[in-house]
Every structure is written in C-alpha cells, then in structure tokens.
Amino acid sequence: MYDVAIIGAGITGCSIAYELGKYNVNAVVIEKENDVAVGTTKANSAIIHGGYDPIPGSLMAKYNIRGNQYIKELCKKLDVPFKQIGALIVAFEEKEEKTLEELKQRGEKNGVPDMEIWDQEKLRKEEPNVSEKAIKALFSPNVGIISPWELAIALGEMAVENGIEFKLNTEVTDIQKNGDAYEIKTNNGTVEAKYICNAAGVNADKVNEYTNKKSFTIEPNKGEYYLLDKSQGELVNHVIFQCPNKDGKGVLVSPTVHGNLIVGPNSQPTDGDDVSTSTDGLSFVRNTALKSVPGINFRESIRNFAGVRARTKEDDFFIFEDEENKGFFNISGMASPGLSSAPAIAVDLLKMMEASGLSLEAKEEFKDERKVNRFKKLSDEERAALIKENPLYGKIICRCETVTEGEIVDAIHRPIPATSIDAVKRRCNAGMGRCQGGFCGPRVQEIISRELNIPLENVPQDRVGMNIITGETKTGGAK
C-alpha cells in the first residue's frame, strides 16, 4: 500500500515525485514507457515562458510566473542546462502594435517584470537578422531556454535518491475505489494507493474516467518542428515569436541550450499521441518562420519532429481533487506553458493533498543537489583528472557532441537507468549532433548491451518495440 501513486512520468509527474521526496511519504510513479520524459516533455519548444500570454487570473498565469522563477533555482541545484535569453514578440503591421501593448498590459497584471516595447531601430540593433518588415517588438527578459527532458530526468532521479519508486513499462488499465484507497490495475499487476495524482498527459481524461465521472476532455494538438545544425545556432540572440493568434503562440525561432536553432511549431488537431510529421505541416512552419527571420538556411536541418499538446476547450490547466472520490487529483490540460508551470504546480499540489489528509512529515535529510560530468564543458586539467580517475572518459564515442564512453556508462547506471539509445541521448547528448547518431548509435547500442548484459537485438532505439536489429542477415560460415 502506497501513500501516493503518480500516473505519468513527464515533467509534471517527475515534479510531483521530486517534491514528495522531501517528505516521509511512500510514493510510486507509474509510467507506461521504458523511460521518463518520453512523451510531450521531450518534444516541445523547450522554452520557459515569461507569463505575458496567459489570461490574468487563470491557473496558467499563476503557475507560469511562479514556475519561471522556481525552474531557475532547480536548474542551478540539479545541474540542468538553462539560459535566460529573453523573448521578442515582433509586429509586422499597425494592428499588431496594439497586440503588443495588450500583451504588455496583460504581462504586467500577471507580474512579468521589466517588459519593454522596442522600436524598429532598437530591434534591428539587437537582432540584425530579424526581418526588416518587423516594425516593433515586445521584449520580455525573463524568458529562458532549457533542456526539458534533462529537467524531468533530474527531478525524477532526485526523487529516486530520496526514496520514491518508479515503475516503468507499467501501463494503467483500470482504477477501482476500495474503501479509503484505490486499486490501480496495470499490465504488471495491481498497485494500491491512498492518493492518486493523474499526470497522464494526453491520456489524462481516460485515466480520470476509469473511476470518476467525465469532467474534462483532452483534445490532442500536434506541433511540428525543425531542428537545425549549430551552424544556425547564433542566427538570433533571443526567442523570436510572432504575435499570438487563435492557434497559440505561433511559430518561433530560437537558439537551444545545446547550440542549435529550433523552428516551430504549427498547430493541428491529432489523434492520441501521433507524432508523425507532414510535408504540409513543415512547409507551413518553414514559410511562417521565414517571415520573422528570412536568413534561416533550412538546408542545415538535422531533424524534424513533432510533439502533442494536451489541450482542453477551456484553454487552462485542470488541477483539482475529484468531488466524489476523495484523494484522486487531476493535473491535466498541461499544454503550454505546462513545462514552465509544472514544478510550481507540484508545490501547490502537495498542499492540496495535505489539506485532503495526506501526512507530510519533512525528512531531516534529503538529497537536493547533483552534478553531471559533461566532458565537452571541462577544462583540459579537469578532463585529465577525470580520465585518470576513470579511463572510459578518455574514449570519445559521439564525435559530433564530444561525448565519452564514461558519460554513456554513467547514463546507463544512473538512478533511472537508460535502457535505449535515445534514453542515453536524453541524458548525455550522444547522438544529438549533426549526424544524429549515424556514427555513434551502433556503439552506444553495444555499450548498453554490455553494461546491462542483454542481447544486442534487445536494445531499442527508444520505446519498447522500436527494434534496430531484428535478426541476423547471414548465419553459419564458410565450409
């Protein structure tokens, strides 16, 4: 019997687990995939939003502002890549100038600090590659760029270090109320818990309806992206937005924390967790982005991808305890700014559970800091010392990103182990470069096979079933 069961190990579920790890609580995270951050958390714009866009008084406004500040603290403590570079929302015509003023007023109501309206001269000085047709821009300095999957992994790892259990490859199939507790049926048996946190992303409405009345509907919405090589990474200095419209914040152009350029997304209704890309969708993204930054060289694209947003008709988060089933909490509708808000939501959710009867006795000691060895970022002296301590750090496996065998082995044996090639990539960037794992992928696969003592063909690209090797093409030998 657990005190709390968290369903879903994206940024929301991992944030809740991290906060629960500070208390003497017996908790478990249930995740259907073989790793954390495999859904929306790994496929988004990787922006920590400023808070000028949400409607004042909404949960999105409340938690975006709080999360914007809390994430900076978390990234520093947990050694997660983050840069506060600010955002510019550009206007191309007179009616959009009014939109900028409205956004500025909305942001000020929400508590966004130090926003400014830049004229064309100031904009061109700060962003010479932005279109000459842009006439004004709203500057929000508190916007940041982040590695979202690394934040989720860090939060999850610290939760494990503090006693929270993770059940991966475990899919919830039904939930039944049994007295004062819940029986959560999964493909790996039954889990019992007194409290449930439903953080199941695009499946949150289905999970809710296993035991509760229908109270919200998730309407999955897909966004497609370009990821460009580092040759394009310094094309702009800030996150460049166009004025938002009915489809959301629109197509952005932004540096990434790893030195690339990200462009996207579009906005299309989709079925479930469909993350396919399309010619029409990517053409829209490309043509729209060129309006903002005409000099983008899309021939430098190294990957296209798509992510799915868990939108609702109400365009706000749903964070509440079910009226009829005490102890069942929904944290749903986590579309943008969900990434920016999740850690702050987790803090308040614990207060809600405590008010509902959960005992939160603070631990006298808990782990709240970590350090990740990133060979690429070290000085020559630091590299030499690390290689002396562990010779595996002297062998480069991923040439594009300068990732060593030592880092890969560490990733495989971290508190939430990496068991796939993409899980290694999410932890140490192997395969994130220009060749997208074309060179290092087979070697990473071999290292996983060796370290986990499993057959090479059992190492997937990412999710279970995404096999790379299906069998031998030749058997036997010369006679």
PyMOL commands that set and color helices and strands:
alter all, ss='L'
color gray80, all
select helices_A, chain A and resi 11-20+40-42+59-78+94-110+120-126+148-161+201-208+230-232+279-292+298-300+338-355+375-377+380-389+391-394+405-412+421-428+441-452+456-458
alter helices_A, ss='H'
color red, helices_A
select strands_A, chain A and resi 2-7+27-30+47-48+82-84+87-91+116-119+136-140+144-146+165-167+172-178+181-186+189-198+219-228+239-242+252-255+261-264+268-269+301-311+318-321+328-332+396-398+403-404
alter strands_A, ss='S'
color yellow, strands_A
deselect
rebuild
show_as cartoon
